[in-house]
Each structure stands twice: as structure tokens, then as C-alpha cells.
Amino acid sequence: MPKVTWILADGREISAQVAIGHNLMEAAVANNVPNVIGECGGCLSCATCHVYVDPAWAAKTGKPGEMENDMLEITTAERKDTSRLSCQIVASEELDGIVLRVPQI
């Protein structure tokens, strides 16, 4: 199982093994990562799972799709070049070791 690390705004880190095929919003919620809420359950209708993908991992996660891009326009935290909705990032062997930064909301 791939390892995912969330870095909180205060510098604390939360790491977890995530089953392949699970999205990283579900994993964050299951591991009590603060400020990753996932109100809509991954339906692309709330943007409450906004994260910043570490630049070293951005190419592997790809760019946001059209609907995700629209939702990123309404996030409460500043949008950055590596902003993604974690519900749209799916755990895979290729993402083993990925680092996501959680914005302060």
C-alpha cells in the first residue's frame, strides 16, 4: 500500500498507508487529517478537500480536470499551481511516498 503524508499548516505531519484505488480525501478523513473535510463525499461539489501537492509529486498526480478546476476557484484557502482536490487523487503504487500540504482554512 502506498504511503501518503499530509503536512499541516503548523508543520505537523500525518502519514498513513492507503489502499490502492482509494482517493486521498477518503484516506485523510479516515486518518483524522484536520482541514480535509470532504463534505460532498468526493462528488466535486464542495472543494473542502483542497490540498497542495508537493511540487515533486505534481507531475504524477496530473492536472485538475474541468470540473475540479471550477471547484478550485471557490476554495477558502489560496489557490496555488499545485492545488488539487484530494478526492480526485487516487492512491496507486506510483504515488507511494506522496506529500500533500493541507492549507489553513
C-alpha positions in Angstrom: 0.0 0.0 0.0 1.3 3.5 -0.9 2.3 5.8 1.9 0.8 9.3 2.0 2.0 12.1 4.1 -0.1 15.2 4.9 1.8 18.2 6.2 -0.4 20.6 8.2 -0.1 24.4 8.2 1.6 24.2 11.6 4.2 21.8 10.3 2.8 18.6 11.9 2.8 15.5 9.7 0.3 12.7 9.5 1.2 9.6 7.5 -0.8 6.6 6.5 -0.8 3.6 4.3 -3.6 3.9 1.8 -5.2 1.1 -0.1 -4.7 1.3 -3.9 -7.8 2.6 -5.5 -8.9 4.8 -2.6 -9.0 8.5 -3.1 -6.8 10.6 -0.8 -9.8 12.6 0.6 -11.2 9.4 2.0 -7.8 8.5 3.4 -7.4 11.9 5.0 -10.8 11.7 6.6 -10.2 8.2 7.9 -6.9 9.3 9.4 -8.4 12.5 11.0 -6.4 14.9 9.0 -7.5 18.4 10.1 -9.0 20.7 7.4 -9.7 17.9 4.9 -13.4 17.6 5.4 -14.8 16.1 2.2 -18.4 17.3 2.8 -19.7 16.1 -0.6 -18.1 12.7 -0.3 -16.0 13.2 -3.4 -18.7 14.4 -5.8 -16.8 17.5 -6.9 -19.4 19.8 -5.3 -17.7 21.3 -2.2 -13.9 21.8 -2.5 -13.5 21.0 1.2 -10.7 18.5 0.5 -8.4 21.1 -1.1 -4.6 20.3 -0.7 -1.4 21.5 -2.3 0.5 18.6 -3.9 4.2 18.8 -3.1 5.9 20.1 -6.3 8.0 16.9 -6.6 4.7 14.9 -7.0 2.7 17.3 -9.1 3.5 15.7 -12.5 2.5 12.3 -11.2 -0.9 13.5 -10.0 -1.6 15.4 -13.2 -3.6 18.5 -13.7 -7.2 19.1 -12.5 -10.0 18.2 -14.8 -12.5 20.9 -15.9 -15.0 20.3 -13.1 -12.2 20.1 -10.5 -10.7 23.3 -11.9 -14.0 25.1 -11.5 -14.3 23.9 -7.9 -10.8 25.1 -7.1 -11.9 28.6 -7.9 -14.1 28.6 -4.8 -11.7 27.2 -2.2 -11.4 29.1 1.1 -7.6 28.9 1.0 -5.4 30.5 -1.6 -5.3 28.5 -4.9 -1.8 27.6 -6.0 -0.3 26.0 -9.1 -0.2 22.6 -7.3 -3.8 22.9 -5.8 -5.9 19.8 -6.2 -9.0 18.3 -4.6 -7.8 15.3 -2.8 -10.9 13.4 -3.7 -9.6 13.4 -7.3 -6.3 11.8 -6.5 -6.4 8.0 -6.3 -3.8 6.0 -4.4 -1.5 4.0 -6.7 1.9 2.4 -6.4 3.2 5.3 -8.5 2.2 7.7 -5.7 3.9 5.8 -2.9 5.5 8.5 -0.7 3.4 11.4 -2.0 3.4 14.5 0.2 0.3 16.8 0.4 0.2 20.1 2.2 -3.0 21.0 3.9 -3.9 24.7 3.7 -5.0 26.6 6.8 -8.8 27.4 6.5 
